[in-house]
Amino acid sequence: MKDYTCLLEELKINGNFRQFPEVTHSGKWIEKEGHRMLNLSSNDYLGLATRQDLRATFMEQLADTDLPFSSSSSRLLTGNFAIYKDLEKLISERFGRESALLFNSGYHANTGILPALADKQTLIIADKLVHASIIDGILLSGAPFTRYKHNDYEQLERLLAKASGQYEQVIIVTESVFSMDGDVADLPHLVALKKKYKDTLLYVDEAHAIGVYGSDGLGIAEEQHCIGDIDLLVGTFGKALASMGAYLLCSRVIRDYLINTMRPLIFSTALPPVQIAWSRFLFEKLPDFSSERRQLFRKSRKLSEKLNGKGGEISNSHIIPFIIGENEACIQKALELQRKGFYCLPVRPPTVPKGTSRIRFSLTANITDEEINELIMLL
Ligand code: PMP
C-alpha cells in the first residue's frame, strides 16, 4: 500500500505542503488569527464581490422571482431554466457572436470542450504556460498535442507548418492574460496564424481578462478588436464577474455538438438558477465599470514599475509576479508581508516552473493609492 503519511512528509520537507488558510473576509480585508490584512491575492478584480449596493439591488430583484437555489439536474434532463437561455442570449448579443453556452466553472469548460471536439485526427498546440485546467482537458481528449514556448509565435508557426496537411484539424490554445505571469497574448497575431493555416481553430481562455479589459469589459479580444475571429472564446464568472461559472462563445454548430458530447455539461447538475441570475445581473452592468477598470490599470502599472527587474517587467496586467526563486525564501517573504498587513501568497512549483517561486500580486480596483504606496515602500 502507498504510504501517504510519508508522501505528505516529503511535501513538507520540500516546502510544498498545502493547507486551506483559516481566514475570515471583510470587504477587501482578510483576517487571519485576529490580524487584519489587505487582500492582494483575490480574483475579485473589479471589487464587485464586496459591493453591498449591488448585492442589495440584486436581492430586491430576486425577491420578486421564484428562482430556485438548485437546478436539481443537468440541463439536458430537468435542470434547464429560462434564466440560462436569457444569459446566453445576453452574452452572445454583447459579443456579437452567433451563440454562447454556459458551464458550471472554468474548470468544467476547459476539461470538457477539448475532449468533446478533439480526437486522434486533431492536433492541439498549446502555449507552454496555459492553466492546469487546459492541460487536463488536453490530456483527457487523448488527442496528439504539442506546446510552444510561452508567447513564441515563431515557434508556433513552425509547428503549424509542420502539422499542415497531417491532421483533420489543428486547435491553437492560449490564455489572453496569463494567470501566473500576468502577461498578455497577441490575439490578432494568433488569428492571422490560424487563418494562414487551413483547418485551424483558435481557443482562447479569458478567465483573467473578462470584465477587466476592453471598453465594455469584454476582455482582451475586445481590446484587440478580434472578438469575431476567435472560434472558441472562453471566459469565467468566478473572477472579475464576482460569481461562478463559465461561458463559451462559438458557432451554433459547435454549441449543439457540445450539448451532445461534452461530458461535464451532460453529467453534472447545472448551476443554481439564482447564481445564474446574479451572473446575469453583473454581466449586464459590465460596460458601467470603466472607472474601476481605469483605476485598476493605473495602480497595476505603479506596482509593476516598482517591481521592474524582479518580475514586474513581465506583467502587462493587474496580475504582477514578484519572483523570488527558492520555495523557502518565497514563503518567508510572503509571511513577512502578511505580518506587515498585506495578504499575499507564495506560488510554488508545480504551479510555476522550478526556481521561479514567486509572490503573485493580484490587484483589485478598490485598493487605494495610499495602500499601493505603502506596499511599494515595503518592497
Ligand atoms: N482558466 C484559467 C486561466 C484560470 O486561471 C482558472 C482558475 N484560476 C480557470 C480557468 C478555472 O476557472 P474556475 O475557477 O471557474 O473553475
Boltz pocket constraint, residues with backbone or C-beta under 6 A from the ligand:
constraints:
  - pocket:
      binder: B
      contacts: [[A, 104], [A, 105], [A, 106], [A, 107], [A, 108], [A, 110], [A, 131], [A, 133], [A, 175], [A, 177], [A, 179], [A, 205], [A, 207], [A, 208], [A, 236], [A, 237], [A, 238], [A, 245], [A, 246]]
      max_distance: 6.0
